[in-house]
Amino acid sequence: MNEPNKDLYDASLKALSNCGVPEDLAEKASEIVSKDTPNEPNLGRTNSEQETINQVLPYLNGGNSNE
């Protein structure tokens, strides 16, 4: 995995916070995204890291999808 990209971390944290992602989850997900490696499968994420990212998806897709 790459060294963390501070600008990407900050942008991710702001975007996730604006979508209502809880602070601790937004911080974890932003840390993961800031270390993504574009040339590796699954961006170089472990299964655990991908599960964390999956937890933020409902917030990015408009919150509760019980429509």
Sequence and secondary structure as in RCSB ss.txt:
>XXXX:A:sequence
MNEPNKDLYDASLKALSNCGVPEDLAEKASEIVSKDTPNEPNLGRTNSEQETINQVLPYLNGGNSNE
>XXXX:A:secstr
     HHHHHHHHHHHHHTT  HHHHHHHHHHHHT  TTSGGGG  HHHHHHHHHHHHHHTTS    
